[in-house]
């Protein structure tokens, strides 16, 4: 019997409050991960439901909501600089991870800078600005449209049980908490109906989805449910740990016409001793073994990764082992970043280790290696048909040039018909470009 899709037009706790009567303009700016982007979009959705007019951050606004990131010192500083500069124009509400870490987020708030430790606190600040009762409730979820994007993020859970010695996010986000599957099915239906054929599942720790529910569930049952949602043409996993890609999950992804053949699997280091100090739960050989198993199911699967350099205890020999490991693993894409000591974590105690000073130099080496590996992976698809979600369209010398992402997360540009945004089209890559592929429509 087909699964009954919950009412896609119903949104919990929406539409229960009277809307504001005067025009108040709110702008939104987001920094950081996909979860933070989802949270900020949910705030925007809720603000529009209440009658606020959403405008560009570059326009005239009465309030600016800034979704911040605190995963590294650089990310925090970038969001803080933007928010403090925006104070000169009006009220700024900082939400996301940074206000939870830094109550003194604003240098000179002067009553116009508000640090909101939760989405509800941010929404209450907007309510007060509009002269509304700040007594509403909201769980921080519920999106009708992922504004400005063809791919939409679907936040399936929040929080993480922790274990990594360098990561501050479990302290800021709390333990793992999964959203009910029928709620997610309804939201996916809304998003597909709003013109988002690709849904990207995201969470702080995606692979743990469902284990905290009653009765317990898992990521695979959720994917089976989401496959049945009308209008969804592609499902993509944002990031998942290597030990959570079971044979059953890999087999399902391989056989599904909707699941993207791309997995982002964080590595962090290719050296066993460094992984141990990081608190990671796998050895390099175990990681490679699981990669080989995944590729038995999907030969051309795209596997991207995160690599951290300059972690305390990483000497030149262990860094060389990481470079050799990355080459052997055959990743399609590297996200490389130097270690950033975060207060309150175990690794904060090791921040004076000499390895930390080598982080930027080692990152540059790995970035260069990653570019070569990405080009090598792209070349494998020349002459092979791929399916591309059209995300951009522009005119060039009298032609319409379309571009978007394939199932394998390859950037592909090609000549096509105007009005193709949001369509899935078949393309055959014929050449590489600086950051992707150039193709021809079939």
Secondary structure by P-SEA (a helix, b strand, c coil): cccccccccccccccccccccbbbbbbbbbbccaaaaaaaaaaaaaaaaabbbbbcccccccbbbbbcccccaaaaaaaaaaaaaaccccbbbbbcccccccccccccccccbbbbccaaaaaaaaaaaaccccccccccccccccccccbbbbbcbbbbccccccccccccccccccccaaaaaaaaaaaaaacccbbbbbccccccccccccccccaaaaaaaaaacccccbbbbcccccccccaaaaaaaaaccccccccccccccccaaaaaaacccccaaaaaaaaaaaaaaccbbbbbbccccccccccaaaaaaaaaaaaaaccccccccccccccccccccccccccccaaaaaaaaaaaaaaaaaaaaaaaaccbbbbbcccbbbbcccbbbbbbbcccbbbbbbbbbcccccbbbbbbbccccccbbbbbcc
